[in-house]
């Protein structure tokens, strides 16, 4: 079996972009193992729906990609993203 490590996508609280183009807000990072993730990010979509992502790879599902996966931080100044200081 081949093992690989996904890149660290979620590095802290903030606004991120999903594979489907939605903006999501990560509120907290936890090192407690939960849902198969060693490091997880807890947050919500703009409509208030709660979600949990893996910090490595930004994935919602542990076994594959989803349109709800986090793929990057939101650019400063993007609609819904915080302004650069």
ChimeraX attribute file (.defattr): number of C-alpha atoms within 10 A of each C-alpha:
attribute: neighborCount
match mode: 1-to-1
recipient: residues
	/A:1	3
	/A:2	3
	/A:3	5
	/A:4	6
	/A:5	7
	/A:6	12
	/A:7	10
	/A:8	11
	/A:9	18
	/A:10	25
	/A:11	14
	/A:12	14
	/A:13	14
	/A:14	16
	/A:15	24
	/A:16	24
	/A:17	20
	/A:18	20
	/A:19	16
	/A:20	12
	/A:21	13
	/A:22	16
	/A:23	23
	/A:24	26
	/A:25	23
	/A:26	22
	/A:27	13
	/A:28	14
	/A:29	19
	/A:30	15
	/A:31	11
	/A:32	10
	/A:33	10
	/A:34	12
	/A:35	13
	/A:36	10
	/A:37	20
	/A:38	13
	/A:39	16
	/A:40	24
	/A:41	26
	/A:42	17
	/A:43	21
	/A:44	17
	/A:45	17
	/A:46	12
	/A:47	7
	/A:48	10
	/A:49	9
	/A:50	13
	/A:51	15
	/A:52	21
	/A:53	25
	/A:54	27
	/A:55	25
	/A:56	19
	/A:57	19
	/A:58	29
	/A:59	27
	/A:60	22
	/A:61	16
	/A:62	13
	/A:63	7
	/A:64	8
	/A:65	14
	/A:66	14
	/A:67	13
	/A:68	21
	/A:69	23
	/A:70	29
	/A:71	18
	/A:72	16
	/A:73	19
	/A:74	21
	/A:75	15
	/A:76	13
	/A:77	10
	/A:78	11
	/A:79	10
	/A:80	16
	/A:81	18
	/A:82	13
	/A:83	10
	/A:84	7
	/A:85	4
